[in-house]
């Protein structure tokens, strides 16, 4: 079950990107090839995130919750402009906004786990 959130996020994120591509008249299969070519980068990022979360090391960020939150807010605006479903970026935007509001904005983007741990 612990892998299901990874797969769900992967499927939702890819599908959202595919909807953006289709709305802009781009080839979705080509988008899939582009994402597949980024696999090594994703692997490196996941290793980094895993180590940061395990060690509770969020103070020396590669990117911050605040900066990622700004990017995701822009993604929400783009989805709205393209007239595609905004549920995924709205969900992500809310999580990053909650983390910023909780005082974690300057921390590593994976410090979002702190708001995910809380109920």
Biopython code that builds the backbone (N, CA, C, O; Angstrom):
import numpy as np
from Bio.PDB.StructureBuilder import StructureBuilder

atoms = [
    (1, "UNK", "N", (0.808, -1.203, 0.000)),
    (1, "UNK", "CA", (0.000, 0.000, 0.000)),
    (1, "UNK", "C", (0.851, 1.267, 0.000)),
    (1, "UNK", "O", (0.412, 2.307, -0.492)),
    (2, "UNK", "N", (2.069, 1.188, 0.550)),
    (2, "UNK", "CA", (2.906, 2.389, 0.617)),
    (2, "UNK", "C", (3.316, 2.888, -0.760)),
    (2, "UNK", "O", (3.652, 4.062, -0.911)),
    (3, "UNK", "N", (3.296, 2.025, -1.761)),
    (3, "UNK", "CA", (3.647, 2.439, -3.119)),
    (3, "UNK", "C", (2.474, 3.083, -3.849)),
    (3, "UNK", "O", (2.675, 3.838, -4.800)),
    (4, "UNK", "N", (1.265, 2.795, -3.415)),
    (4, "UNK", "CA", (0.090, 3.324, -4.109)),
    (4, "UNK", "C", (0.079, 4.848, -4.187)),
    (4, "UNK", "O", (-0.283, 5.377, -5.237)),
    (5, "UNK", "N", (0.456, 5.591, -3.133)),
    (5, "UNK", "CA", (0.485, 7.054, -3.276)),
    (5, "UNK", "C", (1.463, 7.512, -4.364)),
    (5, "UNK", "O", (1.198, 8.485, -5.069)),
    (6, "UNK", "N", (2.600, 6.806, -4.498)),
    (6, "UNK", "CA", (3.570, 7.156, -5.535)),
    (6, "UNK", "C", (2.953, 6.930, -6.912)),
    (6, "UNK", "O", (3.022, 7.797, -7.783)),
    (7, "UNK", "N", (2.351, 5.759, -7.099)),
    (7, "UNK", "CA", (1.734, 5.474, -8.390)),
    (7, "UNK", "C", (0.572, 6.420, -8.683)),
    (7, "UNK", "O", (0.432, 6.911, -9.803)),
    (8, "UNK", "N", (-0.258, 6.674, -7.674)),
    (8, "UNK", "CA", (-1.409, 7.560, -7.887)),
    (8, "UNK", "C", (-0.943, 8.957, -8.270)),
    (8, "UNK", "O", (-1.466, 9.549, -9.214)),
    (9, "UNK", "N", (0.042, 9.492, -7.541)),
    (9, "UNK", "CA", (0.574, 10.807, -7.877)),
    (9, "UNK", "C", (1.183, 10.824, -9.260)),
    (9, "UNK", "O", (1.024, 11.789, -10.008)),
    (10, "UNK", "N", (1.879, 9.755, -9.599)),
    (10, "UNK", "CA", (2.496, 9.607, -10.918)),
    (10, "UNK", "C", (1.426, 9.613, -12.015)),
    (10, "UNK", "O", (1.541, 10.344, -12.998)),
    (11, "UNK", "N", (0.409, 8.810, -11.841)),
    (11, "UNK", "CA", (-0.652, 8.724, -12.853)),
    (11, "UNK", "C", (-1.419, 10.041, -12.978)),
    (11, "UNK", "O", (-1.696, 10.511, -14.081)),
    (12, "UNK", "N", (-1.752, 10.621, -11.835)),
    (12, "UNK", "CA", (-2.505, 11.880, -11.864)),
    (12, "UNK", "C", (-1.663, 12.988, -12.470)),
    (12, "UNK", "O", (-2.139, 13.737, -13.324)),
    (13, "UNK", "N", (-0.416, 13.097, -12.036)),
    (13, "UNK", "CA", (0.464, 14.134, -12.569)),
    (13, "UNK", "C", (0.685, 13.982, -14.059)),
    (13, "UNK", "O", (0.629, 14.962, -14.802)),
    (14, "UNK", "N", (0.938, 12.755, -14.505)),
    (14, "UNK", "CA", (1.137, 12.545, -15.938)),
    (14, "UNK", "C", (-0.140, 12.866, -16.706)),
    (14, "UNK", "O", (-0.099, 13.530, -17.742)),
    (15, "UNK", "N", (-1.259, 12.396, -16.201)),
    (15, "UNK", "CA", (-2.533, 12.636, -16.899)),
    (15, "UNK", "C", (-2.851, 14.119, -16.971)),
    (15, "UNK", "O", (-3.385, 14.590, -17.975)),
    (16, "UNK", "N", (-2.531, 14.856, -15.924)),
    (16, "UNK", "CA", (-2.758, 16.297, -15.948)),
    (16, "UNK", "C", (-1.860, 16.948, -17.004)),
    (16, "UNK", "O", (-2.318, 17.793, -17.773)),
    (17, "UNK", "N", (-0.590, 16.556, -17.042)),
    (17, "UNK", "CA", (0.318, 17.061, -18.067)),
    (17, "UNK", "C", (-0.150, 16.692, -19.462)),
    (17, "UNK", "O", (-0.040, 17.492, -20.391)),
    (18, "UNK", "N", (-0.674, 15.477, -19.614)),
    (18, "UNK", "CA", (-1.194, 15.042, -20.915)),
    (18, "UNK", "C", (-2.399, 15.882, -21.332)),
    (18, "UNK", "O", (-2.540, 16.234, -22.503)),
    (19, "UNK", "N", (-3.262, 16.199, -20.375)),
    (19, "UNK", "CA", (-4.419, 17.049, -20.687)),
    (19, "UNK", "C", (-3.962, 18.436, -21.120)),
    (19, "UNK", "O", (-4.548, 19.036, -22.020)),
    (20, "UNK", "N", (-2.909, 18.944, -20.472)),
    (20, "UNK", "CA", (-2.361, 20.237, -20.872)),
    (20, "UNK", "C", (-1.807, 20.155, -22.300)),
    (20, "UNK", "O", (-2.043, 21.045, -23.117)),
    (21, "UNK", "N", (-1.072, 19.084, -22.588)),
    (21, "UNK", "CA", (-0.520, 18.901, -23.939)),
    (21, "UNK", "C", (-1.638, 18.870, -24.975)),
    (21, "UNK", "O", (-1.576, 19.562, -25.991)),
    (22, "UNK", "N", (-2.655, 18.065, -24.709)),
    (22, "UNK", "CA", (-3.760, 17.937, -25.658)),
    (22, "UNK", "C", (-4.457, 19.272, -25.862)),
    (22, "UNK", "O", (-4.816, 19.617, -26.988)),
    (23, "UNK", "N", (-4.654, 20.032, -24.778)),
    (23, "UNK", "CA", (-5.315, 21.341, -24.878)),
    (23, "UNK", "C", (-4.487, 22.322, -25.701)),
    (23, "UNK", "O", (-5.029, 23.256, -26.292)),
    (24, "UNK", "N", (-3.179, 22.110, -25.738)),
    (24, "UNK", "CA", (-2.293, 22.982, -26.498)),
    (24, "UNK", "C", (-1.940, 22.401, -27.869)),
    (24, "UNK", "O", (-1.114, 22.956, -28.593)),
    (25, "UNK", "N", (-2.581, 21.270, -28.216)),
    (25, "UNK", "CA", (-2.356, 20.661, -29.525)),
    (25, "UNK", "C", (-1.040, 19.915, -29.648)),
    (25, "UNK", "O", (-0.550, 19.701, -30.758)),
    (26, "UNK", "N", (-0.467, 19.521, -28.535)),
    (26, "UNK", "CA", (0.808, 18.802, -28.553)),
    (26, "UNK", "C", (0.567, 17.294, -28.548)),
    (26, "UNK", "O", (-0.496, 16.833, -28.131)),
    (27, "UNK", "N", (1.544, 16.536, -29.007)),
    (27, "UNK", "CA", (1.481, 15.081, -29.079)),
    (27, "UNK", "C", (1.696, 14.488, -27.680)),
    (27, "UNK", "O", (2.762, 14.655, -27.088)),
    (28, "UNK", "N", (0.684, 13.800, -27.163)),
    (28, "UNK", "CA", (0.756, 13.241, -25.815)),
    (28, "UNK", "C", (1.735, 12.067, -25.756)),
    (28, "UNK", "O", (2.417, 11.888, -24.747)),
    (29, "UNK", "N", (1.815, 11.267, -26.818)),
    (29, "UNK", "CA", (2.774, 10.158, -26.835)),
    (29, "UNK", "C", (4.204, 10.701, -26.760)),
    (29, "UNK", "O", (5.053, 10.114, -26.089)),
    (30, "UNK", "N", (4.468, 11.785, -27.426)),
    (30, "UNK", "CA", (5.788, 12.420, -27.366)),
    (30, "UNK", "C", (6.059, 12.934, -25.948)),
    (30, "UNK", "O", (7.180, 12.835, -25.450)),
    (31, "UNK", "N", (5.035, 13.477, -25.312)),
    (31, "UNK", "CA", (5.160, 13.908, -23.925)),
    (31, "UNK", "C", (5.559, 12.721, -23.056)),
    (31, "UNK", "O", (6.420, 12.846, -22.185)),
    (32, "UNK", "N", (4.929, 11.562, -23.294)),
    (32, "UNK", "CA", (5.276, 10.342, -22.547)),
    (32, "UNK", "C", (6.735, 9.965, -22.732)),
    (32, "UNK", "O", (7.408, 9.580, -21.776)),
    (33, "UNK", "N", (7.223, 10.073, -23.953)),
    (33, "UNK", "CA", (8.636, 9.777, -24.221)),
    (33, "UNK", "C", (9.550, 10.763, -23.492)),
    (33, "UNK", "O", (10.589, 10.376, -22.959)),
    (34, "UNK", "N", (9.164, 12.018, -23.472)),
    (34, "UNK", "CA", (9.961, 13.035, -22.778)),
    (34, "UNK", "C", (10.037, 12.728, -21.290)),
    (34, "UNK", "O", (11.111, 12.790, -20.691)),
    (35, "UNK", "N", (8.906, 12.399, -20.700)),
    (35, "UNK", "CA", (8.879, 12.089, -19.269)),
    (35, "UNK", "C", (9.695, 10.833, -18.992)),
    (35, "UNK", "O", (10.426, 10.776, -18.003)),
    (36, "UNK", "N", (9.578, 9.828, -19.854)),
    (36, "UNK", "CA", (10.357, 8.595, -19.674)),
    (36, "UNK", "C", (11.855, 8.886, -19.689)),
    (36, "UNK", "O", (12.614, 8.265, -18.944)),
    (37, "UNK", "N", (12.278, 9.813, -20.519)),
    (37, "UNK", "CA", (13.707, 10.140, -20.600)),
    (37, "UNK", "C", (14.207, 10.837, -19.334)),
    (37, "UNK", "O", (15.412, 10.905, -19.094)),
    (38, "UNK", "N", (13.282, 11.352, -18.530)),
    (38, "UNK", "CA", (13.657, 12.030, -17.283)),
    (38, "UNK", "C", (13.769, 11.078, -16.096)),
    (38, "UNK", "O", (14.041, 11.518, -14.978)),
    (39, "UNK", "N", (13.564, 9.776, -16.321)),
    (39, "UNK", "CA", (13.572, 8.797, -15.234)),
    (39, "UNK", "C", (14.788, 8.890, -14.324)),
    (39, "UNK", "O", (14.627, 8.867, -13.104)),
    (40, "UNK", "N", (16.009, 8.994, -14.871)),
    (40, "UNK", "CA", (17.161, 9.086, -13.966)),
    (40, "UNK", "C", (17.089, 10.304, -13.037)),
    (40, "UNK", "O", (17.483, 10.225, -11.874)),
    (41, "UNK", "N", (16.591, 11.414, -13.549)),
    (41, "UNK", "CA", (16.471, 12.608, -12.722)),
    (41, "UNK", "C", (15.471, 12.366, -11.590)),
    (41, "UNK", "O", (15.712, 12.756, -10.448)),
    (42, "UNK", "N", (14.345, 11.719, -11.914)),
    (42, "UNK", "CA", (13.354, 11.434, -10.887)),
    (42, "UNK", "C", (13.931, 10.497, -9.834)),
    (42, "UNK", "O", (13.676, 10.669, -8.642)),
    (43, "UNK", "N", (14.708, 9.506, -10.265)),
    (43, "UNK", "CA", (15.326, 8.567, -9.320)),
    (43, "UNK", "C", (16.249, 9.313, -8.357)),
    (43, "UNK", "O", (16.209, 9.080, -7.149)),
    (44, "UNK", "N", (17.074, 10.201, -8.889)),
    (44, "UNK", "CA", (17.982, 10.976, -8.039)),
    (44, "UNK", "C", (17.209, 11.850, -7.060)),
    (44, "UNK", "O", (17.578, 11.953, -5.890)),
    (45, "UNK", "N", (16.136, 12.480, -7.539)),
    (45, "UNK", "CA", (15.338, 13.337, -6.669)),
    (45, "UNK", "C", (14.680, 12.523, -5.557)),
    (45, "UNK", "O", (14.648, 12.957, -4.405)),
    (46, "UNK", "N", (14.159, 11.351, -5.897)),
    (46, "UNK", "CA", (13.504, 10.524, -4.880)),
    (46, "UNK", "C", (14.502, 10.041, -3.827)),
    (46, "UNK", "O", (14.164, 9.957, -2.647)),
    (47, "UNK", "N", (15.713, 9.726, -4.242)),
    (47, "UNK", "CA", (16.747, 9.354, -3.262)),
    (47, "UNK", "C", (17.031, 10.534, -2.330)),
    (47, "UNK", "O", (17.116, 10.375, -1.112)),
    (48, "UNK", "N", (17.175, 11.710, -2.924)),
    (48, "UNK", "CA", (17.444, 12.912, -2.120)),
    (48, "UNK", "C", (16.305, 13.169, -1.128)),
    (48, "UNK", "O", (16.546, 13.416, 0.053)),
    (49, "UNK", "N", (15.081, 13.109, -1.615)),
    (49, "UNK", "CA", (13.909, 13.366, -0.771)),
    (49, "UNK", "C", (13.810, 12.328, 0.342)),
    (49, "UNK", "O", (13.528, 12.670, 1.491)),
    (50, "UNK", "N", (14.043, 11.066, 0.004)),
    (50, "UNK", "CA", (13.994, 10.014, 1.019)),
    (50, "UNK", "C", (15.003, 10.249, 2.135)),
    (50, "UNK", "O", (14.682, 10.090, 3.312)),
    (51, "UNK", "N", (16.233, 10.631, 1.760)),
    (51, "UNK", "CA", (17.264, 10.902, 2.760)),
    (51, "UNK", "C", (16.909, 12.141, 3.594)),
    (51, "UNK", "O", (17.103, 12.157, 4.810)),
    (52, "UNK", "N", (16.393, 13.166, 2.933)),
    (52, "UNK", "CA", (16.035, 14.393, 3.665)),
    (52, "UNK", "C", (14.926, 14.129, 4.675)),
    (52, "UNK", "O", (14.999, 14.583, 5.817)),
    (53, "UNK", "N", (13.914, 13.404, 4.261)),
    (53, "UNK", "CA", (12.801, 13.114, 5.177)),
    (53, "UNK", "C", (13.266, 12.196, 6.296)),
    (53, "UNK", "O", (12.959, 12.445, 7.462)),
    (54, "UNK", "N", (13.997, 11.144, 5.966)),
    (54, "UNK", "CA", (14.484, 10.211, 6.993)),
    (54, "UNK", "C", (15.337, 10.932, 8.029)),
    (54, "UNK", "O", (15.214, 10.672, 9.226)),
    (55, "UNK", "N", (16.188, 11.822, 7.579)),
    (55, "UNK", "CA", (17.067, 12.540, 8.495)),
    (55, "UNK", "C", (16.492, 13.831, 9.034)),
    (55, "UNK", "O", (17.152, 14.554, 9.780)),
    (56, "UNK", "N", (15.248, 14.121, 8.651)),
    (56, "UNK", "CA", (14.598, 15.364, 9.070)),
    (56, "UNK", "C", (15.481, 16.568, 8.734)),
    (56, "UNK", "O", (15.635, 17.487, 9.538)),
    (57, "UNK", "N", (16.063, 16.543, 7.510)),
    (57, "UNK", "CA", (16.976, 17.593, 7.054)),
    (57, "UNK", "C", (16.285, 18.434, 5.979)),
    (57, "UNK", "O", (16.253, 18.065, 4.805)),
    (58, "UNK", "N", (15.751, 19.541, 6.395)),
    (58, "UNK", "CA", (15.002, 20.400, 5.473)),
    (58, "UNK", "C", (15.574, 21.815, 5.381)),
    (58, "UNK", "O", (15.060, 22.646, 4.633)),
    (59, "UNK", "N", (16.638, 22.087, 6.139)),
    (59, "UNK", "CA", (17.128, 23.458, 6.270)),
    (59, "UNK", "C", (18.058, 23.922, 5.151)),
    (59, "UNK", "O", (18.309, 25.122, 5.034)),
    (60, "UNK", "N", (18.576, 23.014, 4.327)),
    (60, "UNK", "CA", (19.486, 23.390, 3.239)),
    (60, "UNK", "C", (18.828, 22.991, 1.917)),
    (60, "UNK", "O", (19.237, 22.011, 1.294)),
    (61, "UNK", "N", (17.811, 23.745, 1.484)),
    (61, "UNK", "CA", (16.962, 23.299, 0.377)),
    (61, "UNK", "C", (17.589, 23.412, -1.012)),
    (61, "UNK", "O", (18.331, 24.346, -1.315)),
    (62, "UNK", "N", (17.256, 22.419, -1.844)),
    (62, "UNK", "CA", (17.520, 22.516, -3.278)),
    (62, "UNK", "C", (16.456, 23.421, -3.896)),
    (62, "UNK", "O", (16.732, 24.219, -4.792)),
    (63, "UNK", "N", (15.251, 23.274, -3.396)),
    (63, "UNK", "CA", (14.147, 24.182, -3.722)),
    (63, "UNK", "C", (13.267, 24.244, -2.482)),
    (63, "UNK", "O", (13.239, 23.313, -1.677)),
    (64, "UNK", "N", (12.558, 25.341, -2.341)),
    (64, "UNK", "CA", (11.788, 25.533, -1.117)),
    (64, "UNK", "C", (10.299, 25.265, -1.325)),
    (64, "UNK", "O", (9.792, 25.240, -2.447)),
    (65, "UNK", "N", (9.638, 25.070, -0.219)),
    (65, "UNK", "CA", (8.184, 24.933, -0.257)),
    (65, "UNK", "C", (7.571, 26.183, -0.882)),
    (65, "UNK", "O", (6.642, 26.088, -1.684)),
    (66, "UNK", "N", (8.083, 27.336, -0.518)),
    (66, "UNK", "CA", (7.541, 28.594, -1.053)),
    (66, "UNK", "C", (7.711, 28.655, -2.581)),
    (66, "UNK", "O", (6.765, 28.995, -3.291)),
    (67, "UNK", "N", (8.905, 28.328, -3.089)),
    (67, "UNK", "CA", (9.132, 28.429, -4.540)),
    (67, "UNK", "C", (8.316, 27.403, -5.309)),
    (67, "UNK", "O", (7.773, 27.714, -6.370)),
    (68, "UNK", "N", (8.224, 26.198, -4.795)),
    (68, "UNK", "CA", (7.401, 25.181, -5.455)),
    (68, "UNK", "C", (5.932, 25.587, -5.384)),
    (68, "UNK", "O", (5.185, 25.392, -6.343)),
    (69, "UNK", "N", (5.521, 26.146, -4.261)),
    (69, "UNK", "CA", (4.137, 26.615, -4.125)),
    (69, "UNK", "C", (3.784, 27.662, -5.167)),
    (69, "UNK", "O", (2.687, 27.646, -5.724)),
    (70, "UNK", "N", (4.711, 28.572, -5.429)),
    (70, "UNK", "CA", (4.488, 29.588, -6.471)),
    (70, "UNK", "C", (4.326, 28.913, -7.828)),
    (70, "UNK", "O", (3.433, 29.262, -8.599)),
    (71, "UNK", "N", (5.198, 27.941, -8.117)),
    (71, "UNK", "CA", (5.109, 27.228, -9.396)),
    (71, "UNK", "C", (3.780, 26.487, -9.531)),
    (71, "UNK", "O", (3.162, 26.505, -10.595)),
    (72, "UNK", "N", (3.343, 25.840, -8.457)),
    (72, "UNK", "CA", (2.093, 25.083, -8.516)),
    (72, "UNK", "C", (0.893, 26.021, -8.638)),
    (72, "UNK", "O", (-0.081, 25.697, -9.318)),
    (73, "UNK", "N", (0.958, 27.167, -7.991)),
    (73, "UNK", "CA", (-0.110, 28.148, -8.160)),
    (73, "UNK", "C", (-0.191, 28.579, -9.625)),
    (73, "UNK", "O", (-1.284, 28.754, -10.163)),
    (74, "UNK", "N", (0.946, 28.746, -10.258)),
    (74, "UNK", "CA", (0.964, 29.092, -11.686)),
    (74, "UNK", "C", (0.386, 27.944, -12.515)),
    (74, "UNK", "O", (-0.338, 28.182, -13.481)),
    (75, "UNK", "N", (0.702, 26.707, -12.143)),
    (75, "UNK", "CA", (0.135, 25.548, -12.829)),
    (75, "UNK", "C", (-1.391, 25.557, -12.731)),
    (75, "UNK", "O", (-2.082, 25.237, -13.698)),
    (76, "UNK", "N", (-1.902, 25.921, -11.577)),
    (76, "UNK", "CA", (-3.348, 26.028, -11.380)),
    (76, "UNK", "C", (-3.936, 27.080, -12.324)),
    (76, "UNK", "O", (-4.977, 26.857, -12.941)),
    (77, "UNK", "N", (-3.266, 28.211, -12.429)),
    (77, "UNK", "CA", (-3.727, 29.274, -13.337)),
    (77, "UNK", "C", (-3.704, 28.810, -14.791)),
    (77, "UNK", "O", (-4.629, 29.097, -15.551)),
    (78, "UNK", "N", (-2.653, 28.098, -15.177)),
    (78, "UNK", "CA", (-2.546, 27.604, -16.556)),
    (78, "UNK", "C", (-3.649, 26.599, -16.845)),
    (78, "UNK", "O", (-4.272, 26.652, -17.905)),
    (79, "UNK", "N", (-3.898, 25.681, -15.913)),
    (79, "UNK", "CA", (-4.973, 24.704, -16.109)),
    (79, "UNK", "C", (-6.307, 25.412, -16.300)),
    (79, "UNK", "O", (-7.103, 25.033, -17.159)),
    (80, "UNK", "N", (-6.544, 26.430, -15.502)),
    (80, "UNK", "CA", (-7.774, 27.199, -15.634)),
    (80, "UNK", "C", (-7.835, 27.889, -16.997)),
    (80, "UNK", "O", (-8.875, 27.879, -17.656)),
    (81, "UNK", "N", (-6.709, 28.494, -17.421)),
    (81, "UNK", "CA", (-6.653, 29.153, -18.730)),
    (81, "UNK", "C", (-6.904, 28.179, -19.875)),
    (81, "UNK", "O", (-7.518, 28.539, -20.879)),
    (82, "UNK", "N", (-6.423, 26.936, -19.722)),
    (82, "UNK", "CA", (-6.601, 25.919, -20.764)),
    (82, "UNK", "C", (-7.971, 25.252, -20.691)),
    (82, "UNK", "O", (-8.322, 24.428, -21.535)),
    (83, "UNK", "N", (-8.734, 25.622, -19.668)),
    (83, "UNK", "CA", (-10.077, 25.071, -19.477)),
    (83, "UNK", "C", (-10.048, 23.547, -19.282)),
    (83, "UNK", "O", (-10.880, 22.811, -19.812)),
    (84, "UNK", "N", (-9.039, 23.105, -18.485)),
    (84, "UNK", "CA", (-8.986, 21.691, -18.119)),
    (84, "UNK", "C", (-9.198, 21.591, -16.612)),
    (84, "UNK", "O", (-9.147, 22.597, -15.903)),
    (85, "UNK", "N", (-9.430, 20.394, -16.133)),
    (85, "UNK", "CA", (-9.709, 20.156, -14.731)),
    (85, "UNK", "C", (-8.589, 20.705, -13.851)),
    (85, "UNK", "O", (-7.409, 20.495, -14.132)),
    (86, "UNK", "N", (-8.959, 21.394, -12.808)),
    (86, "UNK", "CA", (-7.978, 22.015, -11.903)),
    (86, "UNK", "C", (-7.844, 21.280, -10.566)),
    (86, "UNK", "O", (-7.153, 21.763, -9.670)),
    (87, "UNK", "N", (-8.490, 20.127, -10.419)),
    (87, "UNK", "CA", (-8.494, 19.434, -9.129)),
    (87, "UNK", "C", (-7.089, 19.084, -8.651)),
    (87, "UNK", "O", (-6.766, 19.299, -7.483)),
    (88, "UNK", "N", (-6.252, 18.551, -9.533)),
    (88, "UNK", "CA", (-4.911, 18.146, -9.123)),
    (88, "UNK", "C", (-4.053, 19.340, -8.709)),
    (88, "UNK", "O", (-3.501, 19.322, -7.609)),
    (89, "UNK", "N", (-3.916, 20.372, -9.536)),
    (89, "UNK", "CA", (-3.099, 21.495, -9.080)),
    (89, "UNK", "C", (-3.716, 22.239, -7.893)),
    (89, "UNK", "O", (-2.982, 22.818, -7.092)),
    (90, "UNK", "N", (-5.031, 22.235, -7.763)),
    (90, "UNK", "CA", (-5.666, 22.878, -6.606)),
    (90, "UNK", "C", (-5.305, 22.123, -5.329)),
    (90, "UNK", "O", (-4.989, 22.732, -4.307)),
    (91, "UNK", "N", (-5.356, 20.810, -5.396)),
    (91, "UNK", "CA", (-4.973, 19.966, -4.264)),
    (91, "UNK", "C", (-3.521, 20.242, -3.871)),
    (91, "UNK", "O", (-3.223, 20.471, -2.699)),
    (92, "UNK", "N", (-2.621, 20.218, -4.857)),
    (92, "UNK", "CA", (-1.202, 20.446, -4.587)),
    (92, "UNK", "C", (-0.962, 21.860, -4.064)),
    (92, "UNK", "O", (-0.175, 22.056, -3.138)),
    (93, "UNK", "N", (-1.626, 22.825, -4.643)),
    (93, "UNK", "CA", (-1.483, 24.211, -4.214)),
    (93, "UNK", "C", (-1.910, 24.369, -2.755)),
    (93, "UNK", "O", (-1.246, 25.058, -1.981)),
    (94, "UNK", "N", (-3.010, 23.733, -2.387)),
    (94, "UNK", "CA", (-3.475, 23.794, -1.001)),
    (94, "UNK", "C", (-2.451, 23.199, -0.036)),
    (94, "UNK", "O", (-2.205, 23.764, 1.029)),
    (95, "UNK", "N", (-1.854, 22.064, -0.399)),
    (95, "UNK", "CA", (-0.853, 21.451, 0.473)),
    (95, "UNK", "C", (0.347, 22.368, 0.676)),
    (95, "UNK", "O", (0.813, 22.552, 1.800)),
    (96, "UNK", "N", (0.846, 22.940, -0.418)),
    (96, "UNK", "CA", (2.012, 23.810, -0.300)),
    (96, "UNK", "C", (1.671, 25.115, 0.416)),
    (96, "UNK", "O", (2.502, 25.653, 1.148)),
    (97, "UNK", "N", (0.466, 25.623, 0.214)),
    (97, "UNK", "CA", (0.045, 26.826, 0.937)),
    (97, "UNK", "C", (-0.066, 26.524, 2.431)),
    (97, "UNK", "O", (0.352, 27.332, 3.261)),
    (98, "UNK", "N", (-0.628, 25.362, 2.776)),
    (98, "UNK", "CA", (-0.722, 24.982, 4.189)),
    (98, "UNK", "C", (0.661, 24.868, 4.819)),
    (98, "UNK", "O", (0.859, 25.277, 5.963)),
    (99, "UNK", "N", (1.612, 24.316, 4.079)),
    (99, "UNK", "CA", (2.976, 24.184, 4.603)),
    (99, "UNK", "C", (3.620, 25.557, 4.780)),
    (99, "UNK", "O", (4.310, 25.794, 5.771)),
    (100, "UNK", "N", (3.401, 26.452, 3.837)),
    (100, "UNK", "CA", (3.927, 27.817, 3.960)),
    (100, "UNK", "C", (3.288, 28.511, 5.150)),
    (100, "UNK", "O", (3.980, 29.143, 5.949)),
    (101, "UNK", "N", (1.967, 28.395, 5.272)),
    (101, "UNK", "CA", (1.253, 29.019, 6.389)),
    (101, "UNK", "C", (1.707, 28.466, 7.743)),
    (101, "UNK", "O", (1.645, 29.159, 8.759)),
    (102, "UNK", "N", (2.162, 27.209, 7.745)),
    (102, "UNK", "CA", (2.639, 26.599, 8.992)),
    (102, "UNK", "C", (4.072, 27.017, 9.323)),
    (102, "UNK", "O", (4.622, 26.611, 10.347)),
    (103, "UNK", "N", (4.675, 27.833, 8.450)),
    (103, "UNK", "CA", (6.010, 28.342, 8.728)),
    (103, "UNK", "C", (7.145, 27.573, 8.069)),
    (103, "UNK", "O", (8.308, 27.788, 8.410)),
    (104, "UNK", "N", (6.836, 26.683, 7.133)),
    (104, "UNK", "CA", (7.860, 25.858, 6.499)),
    (104, "UNK", "C", (8.298, 26.376, 5.126)),
    (104, "UNK", "O", (9.033, 25.685, 4.420)),
    (105, "UNK", "N", (7.873, 27.549, 4.746)),
    (105, "UNK", "CA", (8.099, 28.060, 3.398)),
    (105, "UNK", "C", (9.537, 28.096, 2.932)),
    (105, "UNK", "O", (9.797, 27.918, 1.742)),
    (106, "UNK", "N", (10.479, 28.319, 3.831)),
    (106, "UNK", "CA", (11.893, 28.412, 3.455)),
    (106, "UNK", "C", (12.596, 27.058, 3.504)),
    (106, "UNK", "O", (13.790, 26.965, 3.219)),
    (107, "UNK", "N", (11.865, 26.017, 3.861)),
    (107, "UNK", "CA", (12.471, 24.695, 3.989)),
    (107, "UNK", "C", (12.401, 23.925, 2.670)),
    (107, "UNK", "O", (11.681, 24.299, 1.744)),
    (108, "UNK", "N", (13.167, 22.845, 2.617)),
    (108, "UNK", "CA", (13.197, 21.938, 1.459)),
    (108, "UNK", "C", (11.775, 21.566, 1.049)),
    (108, "UNK", "O", (10.912, 21.367, 1.905)),
    (109, "UNK", "N", (11.530, 21.473, -0.255)),
    (109, "UNK", "CA", (10.172, 21.204, -0.745)),
    (109, "UNK", "C", (9.560, 19.938, -0.153)),
    (109, "UNK", "O", (8.340, 19.855, -0.007)),
    (110, "UNK", "N", (10.386, 18.953, 0.189)),
    (110, "UNK", "CA", (9.831, 17.716, 0.754)),
    (110, "UNK", "C", (9.426, 17.872, 2.219)),
    (110, "UNK", "O", (8.872, 16.940, 2.802)),
    (111, "UNK", "N", (9.691, 19.029, 2.822)),
    (111, "UNK", "CA", (9.213, 19.273, 4.188)),
    (111, "UNK", "C", (7.692, 19.358, 4.215)),
    (111, "UNK", "O", (7.092, 19.475, 5.283)),
    (112, "UNK", "N", (7.075, 19.299, 3.050)),
    (112, "UNK", "CA", (5.610, 19.212, 2.982)),
    (112, "UNK", "C", (5.115, 17.988, 3.755)),
    (112, "UNK", "O", (3.956, 17.926, 4.166)),
    (113, "UNK", "N", (6.008, 17.020, 3.944)),
    (113, "UNK", "CA", (5.653, 15.838, 4.723)),
    (113, "UNK", "C", (5.192, 16.228, 6.121)),
    (113, "UNK", "O", (4.423, 15.499, 6.747)),
    (114, "UNK", "N", (5.649, 17.349, 6.605)),
    (114, "UNK", "CA", (5.238, 17.797, 7.947)),
    (114, "UNK", "C", (3.741, 18.066, 8.025)),
    (114, "UNK", "O", (3.109, 17.742, 9.030)),
    (115, "UNK", "N", (3.165, 18.653, 6.981)),
    (115, "UNK", "CA", (1.719, 18.878, 6.998)),
    (115, "UNK", "C", (0.962, 17.608, 6.655)),
    (115, "UNK", "O", (-0.207, 17.469, 7.014)),
    (116, "UNK", "N", (1.609, 16.686, 5.970)),
    (116, "UNK", "CA", (0.963, 15.411, 5.663)),
    (116, "UNK", "C", (0.903, 14.501, 6.883)),
    (116, "UNK", "O", (0.020, 13.650, 6.994)),
    (117, "UNK", "N", (1.847, 14.688, 7.793)),
    (117, "UNK", "CA", (1.873, 13.881, 9.026)),
    (117, "UNK", "C", (0.774, 14.309, 9.989)),
    (117, "UNK", "O", (0.297, 13.502, 10.787)),
    (118, "UNK", "N", (0.376, 15.553, 9.920)),
    (118, "UNK", "CA", (-0.622, 16.096, 10.847)),
    (118, "UNK", "C", (-2.030, 15.801, 10.344)),
    (118, "UNK", "O", (-2.265, 15.713, 9.139)),
    (119, "UNK", "N", (-2.953, 15.651, 11.272)),
    (119, "UNK", "CA", (-4.355, 15.444, 10.884)),
    (119, "UNK", "C", (-5.137, 16.651, 11.262)),
    (119, "UNK", "O", (-6.345, 16.701, 11.030)),
]
sb = StructureBuilder()
sb.init_structure("model")
sb.init_model(0)
sb.init_chain("A")
sb.init_seg("    ")
for serial, (resi, resn, name, xyz) in enumerate(atoms, 1):
    if name == "N":
        sb.init_residue(resn, " ", resi, " ")
    sb.init_atom(name, np.array(xyz, "f"), 0.0, 1.0, " ", f" {name:<3s}", serial, name[0])
structure = sb.get_structure()
